[in-house]
Amino acid sequence: MNDRILSLLGICRRAGKLVIGADPSIDSIQKHKARLIIFASDFSKSSSKPVLTAAHNGDVKTFVISRSKDEVSIAVGKLCGVMAVEDKGFADKLTVLIENELGGELHDKI
């Protein structure tokens, strides 16, 4: 796999530092474990609202990456449209990679 973002997400999952799904991500934010929230490009806007609200309230950075749910799911080994990164090192590296990529955009709208 040549995609550094997807590769790092796969490593993060295998390390046990990636939470997958809207409700688990919200729970991670509320427990102050989440360091970064990442949405697939085709994740439903209506489904993202509660996650965005929790992230905003918990002061957690959120990004939409230019990868589909299918692409992300293959990389992490589970159907996935939104995920929370619970490790500062992984979150920092993913933030740099996403910000450096043209398709990555900060997802500030609630």
Jmol script that loads the backbone (N, CA, C; Angstrom):
load data "model"
ATOM      1  N   MET A   1       0.855  -1.176   0.000  1.00  0.00           N
ATOM      2  CA  MET A   1       0.000   0.000   0.000  1.00  0.00           C
ATOM      3  C   MET A   1       0.899   1.236   0.000  1.00  0.00           C
ATOM      4  N   ASN A   2       0.728   2.118  -0.959  1.00  0.00           N
ATOM      5  CA  ASN A   2       1.547   3.315  -1.073  1.00  0.00           C
ATOM      6  C   ASN A   2       0.951   4.520  -0.377  1.00  0.00           C
ATOM      7  N   ASP A   3      -0.258   4.423   0.083  1.00  0.00           N
ATOM      8  CA  ASP A   3      -0.939   5.543   0.714  1.00  0.00           C
ATOM      9  C   ASP A   3      -0.502   5.642   2.174  1.00  0.00           C
ATOM     10  N   ARG A   4       0.245   6.679   2.503  1.00  0.00           N
ATOM     11  CA  ARG A   4       0.820   6.803   3.853  1.00  0.00           C
ATOM     12  C   ARG A   4      -0.255   6.985   4.924  1.00  0.00           C
ATOM     13  N   ILE A   5      -1.317   7.713   4.588  1.00  0.00           N
ATOM     14  CA  ILE A   5      -2.390   7.931   5.567  1.00  0.00           C
ATOM     15  C   ILE A   5      -3.079   6.616   5.886  1.00  0.00           C
ATOM     16  N   LEU A   6      -3.463   5.879   4.844  1.00  0.00           N
ATOM     17  CA  LEU A   6      -4.145   4.604   5.066  1.00  0.00           C
ATOM     18  C   LEU A   6      -3.226   3.595   5.751  1.00  0.00           C
ATOM     19  N   SER A   7      -1.951   3.586   5.387  1.00  0.00           N
ATOM     20  CA  SER A   7      -0.994   2.679   6.035  1.00  0.00           C
ATOM     21  C   SER A   7      -0.888   2.982   7.520  1.00  0.00           C
ATOM     22  N   LEU A   8      -0.795   4.272   7.848  1.00  0.00           N
ATOM     23  CA  LEU A   8      -0.671   4.659   9.251  1.00  0.00           C
ATOM     24  C   LEU A   8      -1.949   4.347  10.028  1.00  0.00           C
ATOM     25  N   LEU A   9      -3.109   4.502   9.389  1.00  0.00           N
ATOM     26  CA  LEU A   9      -4.368   4.140  10.050  1.00  0.00           C
ATOM     27  C   LEU A   9      -4.407   2.638  10.342  1.00  0.00           C
ATOM     28  N   GLY A  10      -3.913   1.827   9.409  1.00  0.00           N
ATOM     29  CA  GLY A  10      -3.852   0.378   9.626  1.00  0.00           C
ATOM     30  C   GLY A  10      -2.937   0.013  10.780  1.00  0.00           C
ATOM     31  N   ILE A  11      -1.789   0.675  10.863  1.00  0.00           N
ATOM     32  CA  ILE A  11      -0.853   0.432  11.969  1.00  0.00           C
ATOM     33  C   ILE A  11      -1.485   0.861  13.288  1.00  0.00           C
ATOM     34  N   CYS A  12      -2.145   2.002  13.266  1.00  0.00           N
ATOM     35  CA  CYS A  12      -2.814   2.526  14.456  1.00  0.00           C
ATOM     36  C   CYS A  12      -3.885   1.548  14.950  1.00  0.00           C
ATOM     37  N   ARG A  13      -4.624   0.968  14.037  1.00  0.00           N
ATOM     38  CA  ARG A  13      -5.656  -0.016  14.396  1.00  0.00           C
ATOM     39  C   ARG A  13      -5.022  -1.260  15.027  1.00  0.00           C
ATOM     40  N   ARG A  14      -3.962  -1.749  14.395  1.00  0.00           N
ATOM     41  CA  ARG A  14      -3.298  -2.946  14.921  1.00  0.00           C
ATOM     42  C   ARG A  14      -2.668  -2.682  16.293  1.00  0.00           C
ATOM     43  N   ALA A  15      -2.310  -1.427  16.549  1.00  0.00           N
ATOM     44  CA  ALA A  15      -1.742  -1.054  17.841  1.00  0.00           C
ATOM     45  C   ALA A  15      -2.823  -0.853  18.904  1.00  0.00           C
ATOM     46  N   GLY A  16      -4.083  -0.919  18.495  1.00  0.00           N
ATOM     47  CA  GLY A  16      -5.176  -0.758  19.445  1.00  0.00           C
ATOM     48  C   GLY A  16      -5.464   0.691  19.809  1.00  0.00           C
ATOM     49  N   LYS A  17      -5.033   1.620  18.964  1.00  0.00           N
ATOM     50  CA  LYS A  17      -5.202   3.046  19.247  1.00  0.00           C
ATOM     51  C   LYS A  17      -6.194   3.733  18.315  1.00  0.00           C
ATOM     52  N   LEU A  18      -6.994   2.933  17.597  1.00  0.00           N
ATOM     53  CA  LEU A  18      -7.982   3.483  16.674  1.00  0.00           C
ATOM     54  C   LEU A  18      -9.363   2.969  17.061  1.00  0.00           C
ATOM     55  N   VAL A  19     -10.289   3.893  17.296  1.00  0.00           N
ATOM     56  CA  VAL A  19     -11.667   3.552  17.630  1.00  0.00           C
ATOM     57  C   VAL A  19     -12.500   3.781  16.380  1.00  0.00           C
ATOM     58  N   ILE A  20     -13.299   2.791  16.003  1.00  0.00           N
ATOM     59  CA  ILE A  20     -14.053   2.852  14.751  1.00  0.00           C
ATOM     60  C   ILE A  20     -15.544   2.964  15.018  1.00  0.00           C
ATOM     61  N   GLY A  21     -16.188   3.902  14.318  1.00  0.00           N
ATOM     62  CA  GLY A  21     -17.633   4.080  14.418  1.00  0.00           C
ATOM     63  C   GLY A  21     -18.006   5.370  15.120  1.00  0.00           C
ATOM     64  N   ALA A  22     -19.215   5.840  14.839  1.00  0.00           N
ATOM     65  CA  ALA A  22     -19.676   7.119  15.390  1.00  0.00           C
ATOM     66  C   ALA A  22     -19.849   7.065  16.905  1.00  0.00           C
ATOM     67  N   ASP A  23     -20.619   6.107  17.402  1.00  0.00           N
ATOM     68  CA  ASP A  23     -20.866   6.034  18.846  1.00  0.00           C
ATOM     69  C   ASP A  23     -19.590   5.759  19.647  1.00  0.00           C
ATOM     70  N   PRO A  24     -18.743   4.808  19.227  1.00  0.00           N
ATOM     71  CA  PRO A  24     -17.485   4.613  19.949  1.00  0.00           C
ATOM     72  C   PRO A  24     -16.575   5.850  19.903  1.00  0.00           C
ATOM     73  N   SER A  25     -16.606   6.586  18.792  1.00  0.00           N
ATOM     74  CA  SER A  25     -15.798   7.808  18.688  1.00  0.00           C
ATOM     75  C   SER A  25     -16.303   8.874  19.652  1.00  0.00           C
ATOM     76  N   ILE A  26     -17.624   9.018  19.738  1.00  0.00           N
ATOM     77  CA  ILE A  26     -18.210   9.975  20.681  1.00  0.00           C
ATOM     78  C   ILE A  26     -17.832   9.588  22.108  1.00  0.00           C
ATOM     79  N   ASP A  27     -17.901   8.300  22.413  1.00  0.00           N
ATOM     80  CA  ASP A  27     -17.532   7.815  23.741  1.00  0.00           C
ATOM     81  C   ASP A  27     -16.064   8.124  24.045  1.00  0.00           C
ATOM     82  N   SER A  28     -15.199   7.933  23.067  1.00  0.00           N
ATOM     83  CA  SER A  28     -13.777   8.219  23.222  1.00  0.00           C
ATOM     84  C   SER A  28     -13.535   9.705  23.477  1.00  0.00           C
ATOM     85  N   ILE A  29     -14.284  10.549  22.785  1.00  0.00           N
ATOM     86  CA  ILE A  29     -14.166  12.000  22.986  1.00  0.00           C
ATOM     87  C   ILE A  29     -14.599  12.357  24.405  1.00  0.00           C
ATOM     88  N   GLN A  30     -15.732  11.817  24.824  1.00  0.00           N
ATOM     89  CA  GLN A  30     -16.273  12.140  26.139  1.00  0.00           C
ATOM     90  C   GLN A  30     -15.379  11.642  27.278  1.00  0.00           C
ATOM     91  N   LYS A  31     -14.631  10.577  27.028  1.00  0.00           N
ATOM     92  CA  LYS A  31     -13.700  10.053  28.037  1.00  0.00           C
ATOM     93  C   LYS A  31     -12.323  10.708  27.939  1.00  0.00           C
ATOM     94  N   HIS A  32     -12.197  11.721  27.071  1.00  0.00           N
ATOM     95  CA  HIS A  32     -10.958  12.477  26.866  1.00  0.00           C
ATOM     96  C   HIS A  32      -9.802  11.601  26.396  1.00  0.00           C
ATOM     97  N   LYS A  33     -10.124  10.567  25.625  1.00  0.00           N
ATOM     98  CA  LYS A  33      -9.091   9.701  25.064  1.00  0.00           C
ATOM     99  C   LYS A  33      -8.766  10.088  23.623  1.00  0.00           C
ATOM    100  N   ALA A  34      -9.767  10.560  22.872  1.00  0.00           N
ATOM    101  CA  ALA A  34      -9.586  10.876  21.457  1.00  0.00           C
ATOM    102  C   ALA A  34      -8.657  12.071  21.282  1.00  0.00           C
ATOM    103  N   ARG A  35      -7.711  11.932  20.363  1.00  0.00           N
ATOM    104  CA  ARG A  35      -6.784  13.020  20.024  1.00  0.00           C
ATOM    105  C   ARG A  35      -7.098  13.614  18.656  1.00  0.00           C
ATOM    106  N   LEU A  36      -7.796  12.829  17.813  1.00  0.00           N
ATOM    107  CA  LEU A  36      -8.091  13.247  16.448  1.00  0.00           C
ATOM    108  C   LEU A  36      -9.272  12.436  15.936  1.00  0.00           C
ATOM    109  N   ILE A  37     -10.179  13.095  15.215  1.00  0.00           N
ATOM    110  CA  ILE A  37     -11.312  12.419  14.578  1.00  0.00           C
ATOM    111  C   ILE A  37     -11.138  12.534  13.073  1.00  0.00           C
ATOM    112  N   ILE A  38     -11.280  11.406  12.380  1.00  0.00           N
ATOM    113  CA  ILE A  38     -11.118  11.383  10.927  1.00  0.00           C
ATOM    114  C   ILE A  38     -12.384  10.814  10.295  1.00  0.00           C
ATOM    115  N   PHE A  39     -12.885  11.526   9.274  1.00  0.00           N
ATOM    116  CA  PHE A  39     -14.062  11.098   8.521  1.00  0.00           C
ATOM    117  C   PHE A  39     -13.648  10.696   7.118  1.00  0.00           C
ATOM    118  N   ALA A  40     -14.243   9.628   6.591  1.00  0.00           N
ATOM    119  CA  ALA A  40     -14.088   9.279   5.181  1.00  0.00           C
ATOM    120  C   ALA A  40     -14.848  10.310   4.350  1.00  0.00           C
ATOM    121  N   SER A  41     -14.433  10.508   3.124  1.00  0.00           N
ATOM    122  CA  SER A  41     -15.030  11.549   2.275  1.00  0.00           C
ATOM    123  C   SER A  41     -16.509  11.322   1.996  1.00  0.00           C
ATOM    124  N   ASP A  42     -16.943  10.066   1.994  1.00  0.00           N
ATOM    125  CA  ASP A  42     -18.343   9.778   1.684  1.00  0.00           C
ATOM    126  C   ASP A  42     -19.167   9.421   2.918  1.00  0.00           C
ATOM    127  N   PHE A  43     -18.692   9.815   4.096  1.00  0.00           N
ATOM    128  CA  PHE A  43     -19.446   9.580   5.330  1.00  0.00           C
ATOM    129  C   PHE A  43     -20.633  10.531   5.355  1.00  0.00           C
ATOM    130  N   SER A  44     -21.779  10.029   5.784  1.00  0.00           N
ATOM    131  CA  SER A  44     -23.028  10.785   5.791  1.00  0.00           C
ATOM    132  C   SER A  44     -22.925  12.056   6.641  1.00  0.00           C
ATOM    133  N   LYS A  45     -23.377  13.170   6.075  1.00  0.00           N
ATOM    134  CA  LYS A  45     -23.376  14.452   6.795  1.00  0.00           C
ATOM    135  C   LYS A  45     -24.251  14.385   8.047  1.00  0.00           C
ATOM    136  N   SER A  46     -25.408  13.748   7.930  1.00  0.00           N
ATOM    137  CA  SER A  46     -26.311  13.676   9.079  1.00  0.00           C
ATOM    138  C   SER A  46     -25.721  12.797  10.189  1.00  0.00           C
ATOM    139  N   SER A  47     -25.009  11.750   9.813  1.00  0.00           N
ATOM    140  CA  SER A  47     -24.376  10.879  10.817  1.00  0.00           C
ATOM    141  C   SER A  47     -23.170  11.549  11.468  1.00  0.00           C
ATOM    142  N   SER A  48     -22.576  12.510  10.768  1.00  0.00           N
ATOM    143  CA  SER A  48     -21.387  13.164  11.317  1.00  0.00           C
ATOM    144  C   SER A  48     -21.724  14.246  12.339  1.00  0.00           C
ATOM    145  N   LYS A  49     -22.951  14.748  12.320  1.00  0.00           N
ATOM    146  CA  LYS A  49     -23.336  15.845  13.226  1.00  0.00           C
ATOM    147  C   LYS A  49     -23.065  15.548  14.703  1.00  0.00           C
ATOM    148  N   PRO A  50     -23.537  14.407  15.263  1.00  0.00           N
ATOM    149  CA  PRO A  50     -23.282  14.152  16.681  1.00  0.00           C
ATOM    150  C   PRO A  50     -21.789  14.025  17.007  1.00  0.00           C
ATOM    151  N   VAL A  51     -21.028  13.452  16.082  1.00  0.00           N
ATOM    152  CA  VAL A  51     -19.586  13.300  16.300  1.00  0.00           C
ATOM    153  C   VAL A  51     -18.917  14.675  16.285  1.00  0.00           C
ATOM    154  N   LEU A  52     -19.304  15.503  15.325  1.00  0.00           N
ATOM    155  CA  LEU A  52     -18.744  16.850  15.241  1.00  0.00           C
ATOM    156  C   LEU A  52     -19.078  17.681  16.479  1.00  0.00           C
ATOM    157  N   THR A  53     -20.303  17.550  16.954  1.00  0.00           N
ATOM    158  CA  THR A  53     -20.711  18.285  18.154  1.00  0.00           C
ATOM    159  C   THR A  53     -19.869  17.848  19.352  1.00  0.00           C
ATOM    160  N   ALA A  54     -19.707  16.541  19.525  1.00  0.00           N
ATOM    161  CA  ALA A  54     -18.898  16.024  20.638  1.00  0.00           C
ATOM    162  C   ALA A  54     -17.445  16.477  20.500  1.00  0.00           C
ATOM    163  N   ALA A  55     -16.902  16.432  19.269  1.00  0.00           N
ATOM    164  CA  ALA A  55     -15.514  16.848  19.036  1.00  0.00           C
ATOM    165  C   ALA A  55     -15.338  18.334  19.339  1.00  0.00           C
ATOM    166  N   HIS A  56     -16.302  19.129  18.914  1.00  0.00           N
ATOM    167  CA  HIS A  56     -16.250  20.569  19.181  1.00  0.00           C
ATOM    168  C   HIS A  56     -16.275  20.835  20.687  1.00  0.00           C
ATOM    169  N   ASN A  57     -17.180  20.158  21.390  1.00  0.00           N
ATOM    170  CA  ASN A  57     -17.292  20.322  22.846  1.00  0.00           C
ATOM    171  C   ASN A  57     -16.056  19.810  23.576  1.00  0.00           C
ATOM    172  N   GLY A  58     -15.427  18.768  23.026  1.00  0.00           N
ATOM    173  CA  GLY A  58     -14.237  18.188  23.652  1.00  0.00           C
ATOM    174  C   GLY A  58     -12.939  18.778  23.143  1.00  0.00           C
ATOM    175  N   ASP A  59     -13.024  19.771  22.246  1.00  0.00           N
ATOM    176  CA  ASP A  59     -11.854  20.430  21.661  1.00  0.00           C
ATOM    177  C   ASP A  59     -10.914  19.426  20.983  1.00  0.00           C
ATOM    178  N   VAL A  60     -11.506  18.554  20.160  1.00  0.00           N
ATOM    179  CA  VAL A  60     -10.750  17.549  19.416  1.00  0.00           C
ATOM    180  C   VAL A  60     -10.768  17.931  17.936  1.00  0.00           C
ATOM    181  N   LYS A  61      -9.605  17.938  17.307  1.00  0.00           N
ATOM    182  CA  LYS A  61      -9.478  18.304  15.896  1.00  0.00           C
ATOM    183  C   LYS A  61     -10.126  17.232  15.020  1.00  0.00           C
ATOM    184  N   THR A  62     -10.807  17.671  13.960  1.00  0.00           N
ATOM    185  CA  THR A  62     -11.467  16.739  13.041  1.00  0.00           C
ATOM    186  C   THR A  62     -11.025  17.026  11.611  1.00  0.00           C
ATOM    187  N   PHE A  63     -10.921  15.970  10.819  1.00  0.00           N
ATOM    188  CA  PHE A  63     -10.563  16.086   9.404  1.00  0.00           C
ATOM    189  C   PHE A  63     -11.442  15.187   8.562  1.00  0.00           C
ATOM    190  N   VAL A  64     -11.668  15.619   7.326  1.00  0.00           N
ATOM    191  CA  VAL A  64     -12.250  14.770   6.296  1.00  0.00           C
ATOM    192  C   VAL A  64     -11.101  14.438   5.354  1.00  0.00           C
ATOM    193  N   ILE A  65     -10.848  13.149   5.136  1.00  0.00           N
ATOM    194  CA  ILE A  65      -9.785  12.755   4.216  1.00  0.00           C
ATOM    195  C   ILE A  65     -10.392  12.402   2.861  1.00  0.00           C
ATOM    196  N   SER A  66      -9.590  12.511   1.841  1.00  0.00           N
ATOM    197  CA  SER A  66     -10.077  12.243   0.488  1.00  0.00           C
ATOM    198  C   SER A  66      -9.997  10.753   0.159  1.00  0.00           C
ATOM    199  N   ARG A  67     -10.509   9.934   1.066  1.00  0.00           N
ATOM    200  CA  ARG A  67     -10.591   8.486   0.879  1.00  0.00           C
ATOM    201  C   ARG A  67     -12.019   8.056   1.175  1.00  0.00           C
ATOM    202  N   SER A  68     -12.513   7.102   0.413  1.00  0.00           N
ATOM    203  CA  SER A  68     -13.878   6.613   0.627  1.00  0.00           C
ATOM    204  C   SER A  68     -13.911   5.654   1.814  1.00  0.00           C
ATOM    205  N   LYS A  69     -15.129   5.356   2.264  1.00  0.00           N
ATOM    206  CA  LYS A  69     -15.302   4.379   3.344  1.00  0.00           C
ATOM    207  C   LYS A  69     -14.709   3.037   2.941  1.00  0.00           C
ATOM    208  N   ASP A  70     -14.878   2.657   1.674  1.00  0.00           N
ATOM    209  CA  ASP A  70     -14.336   1.379   1.207  1.00  0.00           C
ATOM    210  C   ASP A  70     -12.812   1.344   1.309  1.00  0.00           C
ATOM    211  N   GLU A  71     -12.152   2.431   0.901  1.00  0.00           N
ATOM    212  CA  GLU A  71     -10.696   2.488   0.963  1.00  0.00           C
ATOM    213  C   GLU A  71     -10.200   2.420   2.412  1.00  0.00           C
ATOM    214  N   VAL A  72     -10.849   3.180   3.290  1.00  0.00           N
ATOM    215  CA  VAL A  72     -10.474   3.186   4.705  1.00  0.00           C
ATOM    216  C   VAL A  72     -10.734   1.811   5.315  1.00  0.00           C
ATOM    217  N   SER A  73     -11.875   1.213   4.970  1.00  0.00           N
ATOM    218  CA  SER A  73     -12.245  -0.095   5.516  1.00  0.00           C
ATOM    219  C   SER A  73     -11.226  -1.169   5.164  1.00  0.00           C
ATOM    220  N   ILE A  74     -10.728  -1.142   3.945  1.00  0.00           N
ATOM    221  CA  ILE A  74      -9.707  -2.107   3.530  1.00  0.00           C
ATOM    222  C   ILE A  74      -8.437  -1.905   4.350  1.00  0.00           C
ATOM    223  N   ALA A  75      -8.074  -0.653   4.584  1.00  0.00           N
ATOM    224  CA  ALA A  75      -6.837  -0.351   5.319  1.00  0.00           C
ATOM    225  C   ALA A  75      -6.907  -0.772   6.782  1.00  0.00           C
ATOM    226  N   VAL A  76      -8.071  -0.595   7.408  1.00  0.00           N
ATOM    227  CA  VAL A  76      -8.170  -0.891   8.846  1.00  0.00           C
ATOM    228  C   VAL A  76      -8.787  -2.254   9.131  1.00  0.00           C
ATOM    229  N   GLY A  77      -9.321  -2.904   8.113  1.00  0.00           N
ATOM    230  CA  GLY A  77      -9.845  -4.257   8.295  1.00  0.00           C
ATOM    231  C   GLY A  77     -11.249  -4.331   8.854  1.00  0.00           C
ATOM    232  N   LYS A  78     -11.972  -3.230   8.813  1.00  0.00           N
ATOM    233  CA  LYS A  78     -13.341  -3.201   9.327  1.00  0.00           C
ATOM    234  C   LYS A  78     -14.085  -2.056   8.642  1.00  0.00           C
ATOM    235  N   LEU A  79     -15.377  -2.248   8.386  1.00  0.00           N
ATOM    236  CA  LEU A  79     -16.181  -1.199   7.773  1.00  0.00           C
ATOM    237  C   LEU A  79     -16.085   0.063   8.618  1.00  0.00           C
ATOM    238  N   CYS A  80     -15.707   1.161   7.990  1.00  0.00           N
ATOM    239  CA  CYS A  80     -15.359   2.343   8.758  1.00  0.00           C
ATOM    240  C   CYS A  80     -15.604   3.625   7.968  1.00  0.00           C
ATOM    241  N   GLY A  81     -16.332   4.566   8.564  1.00  0.00           N
ATOM    242  CA  GLY A  81     -16.544   5.876   7.947  1.00  0.00           C
ATOM    243  C   GLY A  81     -16.053   7.012   8.830  1.00  0.00           C
ATOM    244  N   VAL A  82     -15.973   6.748  10.126  1.00  0.00           N
ATOM    245  CA  VAL A  82     -15.447   7.727  11.080  1.00  0.00           C
ATOM    246  C   VAL A  82     -14.636   6.972  12.125  1.00  0.00           C
ATOM    247  N   MET A  83     -13.528   7.590  12.543  1.00  0.00           N
ATOM    248  CA  MET A  83     -12.666   6.935  13.520  1.00  0.00           C
ATOM    249  C   MET A  83     -12.011   7.960  14.427  1.00  0.00           C
ATOM    250  N   ALA A  84     -11.686   7.512  15.626  1.00  0.00           N
ATOM    251  CA  ALA A  84     -10.991   8.351  16.596  1.00  0.00           C
ATOM    252  C   ALA A  84      -9.610   7.759  16.855  1.00  0.00           C
ATOM    253  N   VAL A  85      -8.598   8.603  16.772  1.00  0.00           N
ATOM    254  CA  VAL A  85      -7.229   8.193  17.079  1.00  0.00           C
ATOM    255  C   VAL A  85      -6.973   8.544  18.539  1.00  0.00           C
ATOM    256  N   GLU A  86      -6.555   7.544  19.329  1.00  0.00           N
ATOM    257  CA  GLU A  86      -6.394   7.750  20.763  1.00  0.00           C
ATOM    258  C   GLU A  86      -4.934   7.855  21.214  1.00  0.00           C
ATOM    259  N   ASP A  87      -4.026   7.979  20.289  1.00  0.00           N
ATOM    260  CA  ASP A  87      -2.612   8.094  20.622  1.00  0.00           C
ATOM    261  C   ASP A  87      -2.069   9.411  20.078  1.00  0.00           C
ATOM    262  N   LYS A  88      -1.378  10.174  20.909  1.00  0.00           N
ATOM    263  CA  LYS A  88      -0.877  11.486  20.504  1.00  0.00           C
ATOM    264  C   LYS A  88       0.117  11.383  19.346  1.00  0.00           C
ATOM    265  N   GLY A  89       1.017  10.424  19.375  1.00  0.00           N
ATOM    266  CA  GLY A  89       2.001  10.267  18.309  1.00  0.00           C
ATOM    267  C   GLY A  89       1.348   9.982  16.960  1.00  0.00           C
ATOM    268  N   PHE A  90       0.420   9.026  16.943  1.00  0.00           N
ATOM    269  CA  PHE A  90      -0.301   8.718  15.707  1.00  0.00           C
ATOM    270  C   PHE A  90      -1.109   9.936  15.244  1.00  0.00           C
ATOM    271  N   ALA A  91      -1.768  10.603  16.189  1.00  0.00           N
ATOM    272  CA  ALA A  91      -2.597  11.763  15.840  1.00  0.00           C
ATOM    273  C   ALA A  91      -1.750  12.885  15.244  1.00  0.00           C
ATOM    274  N   ASP A  92      -0.594  13.141  15.836  1.00  0.00           N
ATOM    275  CA  ASP A  92       0.281  14.198  15.331  1.00  0.00           C
ATOM    276  C   ASP A  92       0.769  13.890  13.919  1.00  0.00           C
ATOM    277  N   LYS A  93       1.207  12.655  13.685  1.00  0.00           N
ATOM    278  CA  LYS A  93       1.715  12.271  12.360  1.00  0.00           C
ATOM    279  C   LYS A  93       0.599  12.304  11.319  1.00  0.00           C
ATOM    280  N   LEU A  94      -0.586  11.798  11.682  1.00  0.00           N
ATOM    281  CA  LEU A  94      -1.719  11.839  10.747  1.00  0.00           C
ATOM    282  C   LEU A  94      -2.118  13.275  10.435  1.00  0.00           C
ATOM    283  N   THR A  95      -2.084  14.151  11.428  1.00  0.00           N
ATOM    284  CA  THR A  95      -2.422  15.553  11.207  1.00  0.00           C
ATOM    285  C   THR A  95      -1.476  16.176  10.191  1.00  0.00           C
ATOM    286  N   VAL A  96      -0.186  15.915  10.326  1.00  0.00           N
ATOM    287  CA  VAL A  96       0.802  16.444   9.380  1.00  0.00           C
ATOM    288  C   VAL A  96       0.538  15.906   7.976  1.00  0.00           C
ATOM    289  N   LEU A  97       0.323  14.597   7.862  1.00  0.00           N
ATOM    290  CA  LEU A  97       0.083  13.990   6.549  1.00  0.00           C
ATOM    291  C   LEU A  97      -1.182  14.535   5.897  1.00  0.00           C
ATOM    292  N   ILE A  98      -2.240  14.662   6.680  1.00  0.00           N
ATOM    293  CA  ILE A  98      -3.512  15.134   6.134  1.00  0.00           C
ATOM    294  C   ILE A  98      -3.418  16.606   5.744  1.00  0.00           C
ATOM    295  N   GLU A  99      -2.797  17.425   6.585  1.00  0.00           N
ATOM    296  CA  GLU A  99      -2.673  18.854   6.275  1.00  0.00           C
ATOM    297  C   GLU A  99      -1.806  19.088   5.045  1.00  0.00           C
ATOM    298  N   ASN A 100      -0.821  18.210   4.817  1.00  0.00           N
ATOM    299  CA  ASN A 100       0.056  18.359   3.655  1.00  0.00           C
ATOM    300  C   ASN A 100      -0.588  17.888   2.355  1.00  0.00           C
ATOM    301  N   GLU A 101      -1.660  17.167   2.490  1.00  0.00           N
ATOM    302  CA  GLU A 101      -2.346  16.646   1.303  1.00  0.00           C
ATOM    303  C   GLU A 101      -3.413  17.632   0.837  1.00  0.00           C
ATOM    304  N   LEU A 102      -3.487  17.861  -0.408  1.00  0.00           N
ATOM    305  CA  LEU A 102      -4.459  18.829  -0.944  1.00  0.00           C
ATOM    306  C   LEU A 102      -5.898  18.483  -0.606  1.00  0.00           C
ATOM    307  N   GLY A 103      -6.245  17.172  -0.598  1.00  0.00           N
ATOM    308  CA  GLY A 103      -7.622  16.771  -0.354  1.00  0.00           C
ATOM    309  C   GLY A 103      -8.055  16.858   1.100  1.00  0.00           C
ATOM    310  N   GLY A 104      -7.098  16.947   2.017  1.00  0.00           N
ATOM    311  CA  GLY A 104      -7.456  17.007   3.419  1.00  0.00           C
ATOM    312  C   GLY A 104      -7.954  18.393   3.791  1.00  0.00           C
ATOM    313  N   GLU A 105      -9.081  18.464   4.423  1.00  0.00           N
ATOM    314  CA  GLU A 105      -9.621  19.765   4.821  1.00  0.00           C
ATOM    315  C   GLU A 105     -10.081  19.693   6.253  1.00  0.00           C
ATOM    316  N   LEU A 106      -9.831  20.754   6.984  1.00  0.00           N
ATOM    317  CA  LEU A 106     -10.280  20.822   8.361  1.00  0.00           C
ATOM    318  C   LEU A 106     -11.798  20.830   8.348  1.00  0.00           C
ATOM    319  N   HIS A 107     -12.391  20.008   9.182  1.00  0.00           N
ATOM    320  CA  HIS A 107     -13.844  19.848   9.195  1.00  0.00           C
ATOM    321  C   HIS A 107     -14.397  20.591  10.402  1.00  0.00           C
ATOM    322  N   ASP A 108     -14.622  21.906  10.239  1.00  0.00           N
ATOM    323  CA  ASP A 108     -15.047  22.744  11.357  1.00  0.00           C
ATOM    324  C   ASP A 108     -16.539  22.970  11.419  1.00  0.00           C
ATOM    325  N   LYS A 109     -17.272  22.612  10.396  1.00  0.00           N
ATOM    326  CA  LYS A 109     -18.687  22.944  10.347  1.00  0.00           C
ATOM    327  C   LYS A 109     -19.519  21.969  11.141  1.00  0.00           C
ATOM    328  N   ILE A 110     -20.377  22.519  11.975  1.00  0.00           N
ATOM    329  CA  ILE A 110     -21.281  21.688  12.774  1.00  0.00           C
ATOM    330  C   ILE A 110     -22.676  21.826  12.216  1.00  0.00           C
TER     331      ILE A 110
END
end "model"
wireframe off; spacefill off
backbone 0.3
color backbone group
